[in-house]
């Protein structure tokens, strides 16, 4: 069996409003949790209580995701703002 080799390079990853997307998803999970909370008894009677806790877990994990993508976005902006070469404009500083 021959090893599979790609015929072309993989495309660059898409960048978009990642922070806004993760924040919006996190808010949606918390809204779904709060919307289901009044029906706690019904969910418990029908063995569907996991729906409620899934929404809460999604919101909690979303908070971690928001923290992570904000740090990532800040690091990408910092890296883009740094000059490509560290040192003086004439080149690296010689060691003495």
N, C-alpha and C positions, 0 to 999 in steps of 0.2 A: 504494500500500500504506500503510495507516494505521499510525501508531506505536502500539505497545502501551502502555497505561497501567494500572497496578495499580488494582484496585477497593478495596483496603484496605491499611492499613499493615502492614509486616512485623512479626512478633512480636519481642519482646525476646529476646536470646540466652539460652539456658539456662546457668545456672551450677551447678556441682556439685563433687564432690571431684576437681578437675582434677589436683592434685599427686599424689594417690594413684593416679589412673588412669594417668598417664604413668609414674610410678615402677613400678607393677605391669607395664605393658607392656614397660618397659625390662628389668626382671628376667626376664620371659618370653623376650625375645630372647636374653639371655645364657644362660639355661638351655637353650634350644634349640641354641645354639652349642655349649655344653659337652656336650650329649647326642649331638650328631652328630660330635664330634671323634674318638671312637674308630673311626668308620667312614670316616675320611679316605681310605683306600686304595680302598674300594668306590666312594665318590663320584668319585674321580679316574678309576677304571677305566670308569665309566659316564657320564662327562662331566656330572656333577651337582655338581661342586665349588662352583659358584656358590651352591648352597643354603647351604653352610657360611658363605661370605663374606657372603651376604645377612643371615644371622642376626647376624654380628659387626657389620655396618654398621648394622643396626637397633638393636643395643645401644648402639653409639657415638652414633648420632643421638638415641637416647633419653636419653643423658646430657646432651646439649645441650638437649633438651626439658625435662628435669627442672630444669636450671639456669634456663631461661627462665620456666617456669610458677611456680617459687618466687619469682623476682624480680617477676613480674606479680602474684602473690597478695599479696606484701608491699606493693607499690605500691597495690593496691586497698584493703588494710587501712589504710595510711597516709592515703590520700585520704578514706576514710570517717571516720577519727578526727579529721581537721582540721575546725575550725569553717568554716562556709560563708563568712563574711565575715572578711577579714583586717583587723585594726585594733582599736581599742578598742571597748568595749561601746556607747559613745555615737556611734560612727560613725568615719569616716576622720579621721586626724589632719591638721589643716590645715598647709599649707606655710608656712614663715616666711621 
